[in-house]
Amino acid sequence: MLNDNAKILPLSINPKYDMPQQISDADFEKEVLQSSTPVLVDFWAPWCGPCRMLGPIVEELAKDNEGKSVKIVKMNIDENNDTPSKYGVMSIPTIIFFKGGKPVDQMVGVQEKSVLQSKLDELSA
């Protein structure tokens, strides 16, 4: 039982480790289309089993690529309908790679970390 003075802390106290960044329809243009670096966008939903399998892989990629010339973000399709619809996201998880404000590749389903990293390396070369 918690007393009145007890504090419940979030799992991640340091925002630096809240990776990857969650984006919305409202900030998609700024965070993805206007990005000067290639962007991996993970379209997901909390109820999706394969999305929960891919989530830790995407989180590892975000940590591994911190400070590099790529950006990794996630978009919850339950909370954001416009962007997934615009880019034809019909199944999840779907990963779309953007470069120069345009989609350049798309993968559907759970992917191996090495496959995703190879694509990021290719796009940032």
Backbone as ProteinMPNN parsed JSONL, in Angstrom:
{"seq_chain_A": "MLNDNAKILPLSINPKYDMPQQISDADFEKEVLQSSTPVLVDFWAPWCGPCRMLGPIVEELAKDNEGKSVKIVKMNIDENNDTPSKYGVMSIPTIIFFKGGKPVDQMVGVQEKSVLQSKLDELSA", "coords_chain_A": {"N_chain_A": [[0.841, -1.178, 0.0], [0.623, 2.158, -0.909], [1.732, 5.168, 0.588], [0.564, 8.575, 1.139], [2.679, 10.211, 0.418], [4.198, 8.82, -1.337], [5.718, 8.334, -4.518], [5.021, 7.543, -7.847], [7.055, 6.509, -10.293], [7.765, 6.929, -13.776], [8.562, 4.226, -16.062], [10.745, 4.846, -17.673], [12.879, 7.214, -16.779], [14.643, 8.991, -17.872], [14.245, 10.994, -20.602], [15.742, 10.738, -22.875], [15.982, 8.064, -23.378], [13.52, 7.272, -24.174], [12.732, 5.812, -26.639], [11.779, 4.432, -29.743], [10.87, 7.712, -31.017], [7.488, 8.689, -30.682], [5.178, 9.55, -33.116], [2.641, 11.683, -34.631], [-0.264, 12.227, -36.771], [-0.327, 14.98, -36.92], [2.331, 15.89, -36.587], [3.734, 14.556, -38.525], [4.576, 15.541, -41.066], [6.577, 17.426, -40.359], [8.386, 15.825, -38.827], [8.996, 13.64, -40.468], [8.629, 14.005, -43.384], [9.964, 16.429, -43.774], [12.442, 15.863, -42.818], [15.977, 15.911, -42.734], [17.412, 13.659, -42.836], [17.344, 10.086, -43.6], [14.337, 8.276, -42.752], [12.86, 5.804, -40.737], [9.681, 4.599, -40.419], [7.576, 3.082, -38.209], [4.575, 1.654, -38.416], [2.04, 0.806, -36.267], [0.0, -0.953, -33.774], [-1.328, -1.189, -30.462], [-2.744, -3.549, -29.878], [-1.872, -5.453, -31.62], [-0.322, -8.445, -32.146], [2.036, -9.271, -33.749], [3.13, -6.694, -33.988], [3.903, -6.16, -31.391], [5.933, -7.97, -31.218], [7.76, -6.914, -33.028], [8.285, -4.447, -31.916], [10.379, -4.336, -29.775], [12.611, -4.789, -31.402], [12.651, -2.559, -33.091], [13.034, -0.624, -31.131], [15.625, -1.318, -30.26], [17.025, -0.775, -32.625], [16.686, 2.008, -32.727], [18.153, 2.815, -30.468], [20.687, 1.793, -31.155], [21.261, 3.368, -33.362], [21.362, 5.935, -32.479], [22.41, 9.247, -32.672], [23.379, 8.924, -35.187], [23.029, 9.447, -38.774], [20.235, 8.933, -39.27], [16.707, 8.544, -38.684], [14.347, 7.165, -36.456], [11.051, 6.352, -35.995], [7.753, 5.871, -34.518], [4.328, 5.187, -35.281], [1.154, 5.096, -34.0], [-1.513, 3.488, -35.309], [-4.124, 3.408, -34.453], [-4.582, 5.78, -33.191], [-3.98, 7.602, -35.088], [-5.163, 8.192, -38.164], [-5.028, 9.359, -40.699], [-2.379, 9.534, -41.914], [-1.455, 6.755, -42.152], [-3.451, 5.864, -43.923], [-3.022, 7.516, -46.148], [-0.578, 6.547, -47.055], [-1.171, 3.98, -47.756], [-1.239, 1.919, -45.835], [-2.203, -1.157, -45.028], [-1.966, -3.485, -43.592], [-0.567, -4.439, -40.443], [2.384, -5.106, -38.525], [3.697, -2.375, -40.405], [6.477, -1.126, -42.037], [7.779, 1.798, -43.273], [10.208, 3.295, -45.216], [11.579, 6.482, -45.516], [13.059, 8.951, -47.575], [14.388, 12.056, -48.307], [11.86, 13.138, -48.081], [10.152, 11.394, -49.353], [8.522, 8.202, -49.748], [10.564, 5.348, -49.94], [10.887, 2.651, -49.631], [9.147, -0.267, -48.444], [8.081, -2.483, -45.911], [6.262, -5.258, -44.776], [5.028, -6.85, -41.905], [6.79, -8.778, -39.356], [10.185, -8.07, -39.137], [13.649, -8.969, -39.437], [16.204, -7.64, -37.346], [18.683, -7.194, -38.577], [18.03, -6.948, -41.279], [16.521, -4.597, -41.334], [18.447, -2.805, -40.355], [20.364, -2.96, -42.393], [18.961, -1.76, -44.497], [18.652, 0.835, -43.48], [21.351, 1.569, -43.346], [21.982, 1.514, -46.059], [20.355, 3.598, -47.025], [21.408, 5.792, -45.714], [23.902, 6.078, -46.698]], "CA_chain_A": [[0.0, 0.0, 0.0], [1.391, 3.39, -1.002], [1.244, 6.268, 1.42], [0.282, 9.794, 0.384], [3.923, 10.835, -0.01], [4.882, 7.963, -2.305], [5.662, 8.772, -5.909], [5.141, 6.486, -8.844], [7.903, 7.02, -11.362], [7.624, 6.224, -15.044], [9.595, 3.229, -16.288], [11.918, 5.528, -18.209], [12.977, 8.539, -16.175], [15.432, 9.819, -18.778], [13.551, 11.043, -21.882], [16.672, 10.34, -23.934], [15.802, 6.638, -23.644], [12.163, 7.019, -24.65], [12.956, 5.624, -28.06], [11.844, 5.553, -30.665], [9.903, 8.792, -30.86], [6.12, 8.474, -31.152], [4.72, 10.71, -33.884], [1.208, 11.718, -34.923], [-0.607, 12.849, -38.055], [-0.045, 16.42, -36.842], [3.751, 16.217, -36.741], [4.344, 13.679, -39.528], [5.283, 16.316, -42.092], [7.792, 17.997, -39.774], [9.312, 14.807, -38.34], [9.361, 12.658, -41.499], [8.754, 14.55, -44.736], [10.94, 17.517, -43.788], [13.681, 15.408, -42.198], [17.169, 15.963, -43.592], [17.996, 12.323, -42.817], [16.378, 9.022, -43.853], [13.468, 7.978, -41.613], [12.11, 4.552, -40.664], [8.421, 4.787, -39.693], [6.927, 1.831, -37.822], [3.128, 1.796, -38.213], [1.725, -0.277, -35.343], [-1.128, -0.773, -32.855], [-1.034, -1.917, -29.228], [-3.423, -4.846, -29.84], [-1.302, -6.273, -32.683], [0.718, -9.36, -31.671], [3.303, -9.095, -34.471], [3.682, -5.368, -33.672], [4.572, -6.286, -30.091], [7.175, -8.703, -31.475], [8.661, -6.014, -33.745], [8.571, -3.282, -31.079], [11.719, -4.341, -29.185], [13.602, -4.709, -32.481], [12.684, -1.154, -33.505], [13.648, 0.097, -30.016], [17.066, -1.58, -30.342], [17.544, -0.007, -33.765], [16.725, 3.418, -32.343], [19.289, 2.987, -29.559], [21.921, 1.524, -31.911], [21.485, 4.412, -34.37], [21.335, 7.251, -31.844], [23.535, 10.085, -33.065], [23.724, 8.677, -36.593], [22.234, 10.257, -39.704], [18.936, 8.319, -39.568], [15.694, 8.786, -37.657], [13.438, 6.037, -36.312], [9.85, 6.803, -35.297], [6.612, 4.958, -34.512], [3.019, 5.828, -35.365], [0.047, 4.247, -33.589], [-2.561, 3.683, -36.315], [-5.42, 3.595, -33.787], [-4.684, 7.192, -32.811], [-3.668, 8.41, -36.272], [-5.744, 7.506, -39.322], [-4.755, 10.023, -41.981], [-1.088, 9.176, -42.51], [-1.446, 5.369, -42.637], [-4.334, 5.784, -45.084], [-2.36, 8.196, -47.262], [0.522, 5.72, -47.555], [-1.669, 2.652, -48.106], [-0.959, 0.912, -44.813], [-3.375, -2.031, -44.942], [-1.643, -4.498, -42.592], [0.473, -3.999, -39.522], [3.198, -3.912, -38.633], [4.252, -1.935, -41.689], [7.582, -0.179, -41.914], [8.044, 2.549, -44.498], [11.435, 4.086, -45.184], [11.463, 7.746, -46.245], [14.292, 9.693, -47.823], [14.069, 13.258, -49.064], [10.424, 13.406, -48.001], [9.379, 10.453, -50.171], [8.692, 6.801, -49.376], [11.479, 4.677, -50.859], [10.766, 1.206, -49.456], [8.116, -0.647, -47.486], [8.125, -3.874, -45.458], [5.091, -5.612, -43.98], [5.277, -7.998, -41.041], [7.964, -8.729, -38.492], [11.444, -8.126, -39.888], [14.852, -9.154, -38.632], [16.935, -6.406, -37.069], [19.759, -7.024, -39.562], [17.413, -6.502, -42.536], [16.179, -3.183, -41.144], [19.683, -2.042, -40.245], [20.967, -2.901, -43.726], [18.236, -0.758, -45.272], [19.029, 2.136, -42.926], [22.73, 1.841, -43.781], [21.921, 1.795, -47.5], [19.744, 4.904, -47.24], [22.205, 6.867, -45.14], [25.234, 6.102, -47.345]], "C_chain_A": [[0.887, 1.243, 0.0], [0.835, 4.436, -0.048], [1.089, 7.517, 0.555], [1.533, 10.455, -0.171], [4.658, 10.022, -1.072], [4.689, 8.508, -3.715], [5.808, 7.563, -6.811], [5.91, 7.08, -10.012], [7.644, 6.248, -12.645], [8.768, 5.229, -15.208], [10.879, 3.87, -16.8], [11.942, 6.945, -17.656], [13.701, 9.492, -17.114], [14.771, 9.835, -20.15], [14.435, 10.65, -23.054], [16.443, 8.874, -24.327], [14.367, 6.282, -24.011], [12.231, 6.921, -26.167], [12.151, 4.446, -28.534], [10.724, 6.554, -30.409], [8.545, 8.381, -31.421], [5.701, 9.726, -31.913], [3.232, 10.573, -34.178], [0.991, 12.269, -36.331], [-0.169, 14.311, -38.071], [1.43, 16.75, -37.053], [4.478, 15.347, -37.766], [5.153, 14.46, -40.568], [6.61, 16.841, -41.547], [8.82, 16.912, -39.461], [9.811, 13.862, -39.435], [9.623, 13.318, -42.846], [9.795, 15.658, -44.836], [12.285, 17.118, -43.172], [14.831, 15.46, -43.2], [17.872, 14.605, -43.651], [16.933, 11.282, -43.167], [15.603, 8.681, -42.576], [12.825, 6.606, -41.792], [10.864, 4.856, -39.847], [7.795, 3.422, -39.469], [5.459, 2.134, -37.537], [2.672, 0.574, -37.416], [0.436, 0.016, -34.586], [-0.858, -1.63, -31.62], [-1.659, -3.315, -29.163], [-2.822, -5.865, -30.812], [-0.142, -7.122, -32.154], [2.045, -9.211, -32.408], [3.947, -7.726, -34.219], [4.44, -5.413, -32.353], [5.874, -7.077, -30.231], [8.215, -7.786, -32.129], [9.109, -4.842, -32.871], [9.962, -3.272, -30.473], [12.838, -4.252, -30.229], [13.767, -3.255, -32.919], [13.325, -0.307, -32.397], [15.164, -0.092, -30.019], [17.699, -0.791, -31.483], [17.684, 1.469, -33.409], [17.918, 3.69, -31.43], [20.604, 2.818, -30.311], [22.276, 2.663, -32.866], [21.43, 5.822, -33.802], [22.595, 8.021, -32.233], [23.985, 9.877, -34.506], [22.76, 9.458, -37.487], [20.997, 9.507, -40.211], [17.997, 8.639, -38.41], [14.751, 7.591, -37.659], [12.269, 6.488, -35.451], [8.759, 5.748, -35.394], [5.325, 5.772, -34.615], [1.939, 4.802, -35.033], [-1.128, 4.506, -34.543], [-3.95, 3.829, -35.704], [-5.653, 5.056, -33.443], [-4.475, 8.13, -33.99], [-4.149, 7.669, -37.511], [-5.292, 8.07, -40.662], [-3.475, 9.537, -42.654], [-1.049, 7.726, -42.975], [-2.313, 5.199, -43.89], [-3.664, 6.377, -46.319], [-1.272, 7.327, -47.889], [0.123, 4.255, -47.759], [-1.341, 1.562, -47.112], [-2.238, 0.098, -44.597], [-3.199, -3.119, -43.882], [-0.574, -3.933, -41.673], [1.131, -5.22, -38.902], [3.635, -3.638, -40.073], [5.353, -0.935, -41.385], [7.763, 0.474, -43.274], [9.292, 3.386, -44.264], [11.231, 5.316, -46.057], [12.845, 8.347, -46.419], [13.93, 10.879, -48.693], [12.578, 13.542, -49.117], [9.551, 12.458, -48.805], [9.579, 9.023, -49.664], [9.564, 6.092, -50.416], [11.449, 3.158, -50.725], [9.723, 0.933, -48.38], [8.26, -2.125, -47.171], [6.917, -4.123, -44.571], [5.416, -6.867, -43.176], [6.54, -7.81, -40.22], [9.21, -8.928, -39.345], [12.599, -8.361, -38.922], [15.572, -7.815, -38.482], [17.988, -6.147, -38.143], [19.223, -6.52, -40.899], [17.097, -5.01, -42.451], [17.431, -2.325, -41.067], [20.364, -1.898, -41.597], [20.298, -1.834, -44.594], [18.567, 0.643, -44.78], [20.433, 2.524, -43.384], [22.759, 2.227, -45.252], [21.398, 3.215, -47.756], [20.588, 6.057, -46.71], [23.586, 6.975, -45.761], [25.34, 7.24, -48.329]], "O_chain_A": [[1.798, 1.36, 0.819], [-0.379, 4.572, 0.104], [1.444, 7.511, -0.624], [1.446, 11.196, -1.151], [5.64, 10.496, -1.643], [3.643, 9.063, -4.053], [6.622, 6.674, -6.558], [5.463, 8.039, -10.64], [7.339, 5.056, -12.61], [9.815, 5.367, -14.576], [11.976, 3.478, -16.4], [11.114, 7.776, -18.027], [13.394, 10.684, -17.14], [14.729, 8.799, -20.813], [13.932, 10.271, -24.112], [16.681, 8.491, -25.473], [14.039, 5.103, -24.146], [11.834, 7.842, -26.881], [11.876, 3.537, -27.751], [9.767, 6.278, -29.685], [8.461, 7.798, -32.502], [5.851, 10.839, -31.409], [2.639, 9.508, -34.003], [1.929, 12.716, -36.992], [0.298, 14.821, -39.089], [1.75, 17.785, -37.638], [5.704, 15.397, -37.864], [6.275, 14.082, -40.904], [7.646, 16.715, -42.2], [9.996, 17.061, -39.792], [10.922, 13.341, -39.343], [10.721, 13.202, -43.391], [10.44, 15.809, -45.874], [13.17, 17.962, -43.025], [14.673, 15.098, -44.366], [18.814, 14.422, -44.423], [15.741, 11.562, -43.045], [16.133, 8.78, -41.469], [12.309, 6.286, -42.863], [10.965, 5.317, -38.71], [7.518, 2.692, -40.421], [5.133, 2.787, -36.545], [2.892, -0.561, -37.838], [-0.151, 1.088, -34.73], [-0.227, -2.683, -31.722], [-1.144, -4.179, -28.455], [-3.232, -7.026, -30.816], [0.894, -6.587, -31.76], [3.082, -9.042, -31.768], [5.172, -7.609, -34.233], [5.489, -4.786, -32.208], [6.81, -6.879, -29.456], [9.404, -7.871, -31.823], [10.198, -4.305, -33.07], [10.68, -2.285, -30.635], [13.899, -3.693, -29.951], [14.888, -2.779, -33.097], [14.074, 0.626, -32.689], [15.908, 0.865, -29.804], [18.773, -0.212, -31.329], [18.682, 2.104, -33.75], [18.617, 4.689, -31.604], [21.531, 3.607, -30.128], [23.451, 2.898, -33.147], [21.45, 6.797, -34.553], [23.707, 7.503, -32.132], [24.875, 10.578, -34.988], [21.796, 10.053, -37.006], [20.74, 9.45, -41.414], [18.434, 8.96, -37.305], [14.397, 7.067, -38.715], [12.456, 6.947, -34.325], [8.819, 4.849, -36.232], [5.237, 6.891, -34.109], [1.823, 3.771, -35.696], [-1.671, 5.61, -34.578], [-4.864, 4.323, -36.366], [-6.794, 5.516, -33.407], [-4.765, 9.323, -33.896], [-3.597, 6.628, -37.865], [-5.188, 7.338, -41.646], [-3.488, 9.171, -43.829], [-0.642, 7.475, -44.109], [-1.942, 4.47, -44.809], [-3.732, 5.803, -47.406], [-1.065, 7.362, -49.102], [0.986, 3.392, -47.916], [-1.18, 0.402, -47.493], [-3.223, 0.598, -44.054], [-4.184, -3.617, -43.336], [0.215, -3.072, -42.062], [0.494, -6.265, -38.768], [3.903, -4.559, -40.845], [5.181, -0.019, -40.581], [7.886, -0.204, -44.294], [9.417, 4.085, -43.259], [10.77, 5.213, -47.194], [13.692, 8.264, -45.53], [13.243, 10.727, -49.704], [12.086, 14.12, -50.087], [8.346, 12.679, -48.932], [10.666, 8.669, -49.207], [9.335, 6.217, -51.619], [11.933, 2.45, -51.608], [9.45, 1.775, -47.525], [8.531, -2.931, -48.062], [6.584, -3.301, -43.717], [5.999, -7.819, -43.693], [7.26, -6.823, -40.367], [9.276, -9.84, -40.169], [12.532, -7.999, -37.748], [15.546, -6.974, -39.38], [18.168, -5.007, -38.572], [19.895, -5.745, -41.579], [17.373, -4.255, -43.384], [17.478, -1.239, -41.646], [20.885, -0.83, -41.917], [20.964, -1.102, -45.326], [18.747, 1.552, -45.591], [20.674, 3.67, -43.764], [23.47, 3.152, -45.646], [21.931, 3.939, -48.596], [20.489, 7.179, -47.208], [24.362, 7.859, -45.398], [26.382, 7.414, -48.962]]}, "name": "protein", "num_of_chains": 1, "seq": "MLNDNAKILPLSINPKYDMPQQISDADFEKEVLQSSTPVLVDFWAPWCGPCRMLGPIVEELAKDNEGKSVKIVKMNIDENNDTPSKYGVMSIPTIIFFKGGKPVDQMVGVQEKSVLQSKLDELSA"}
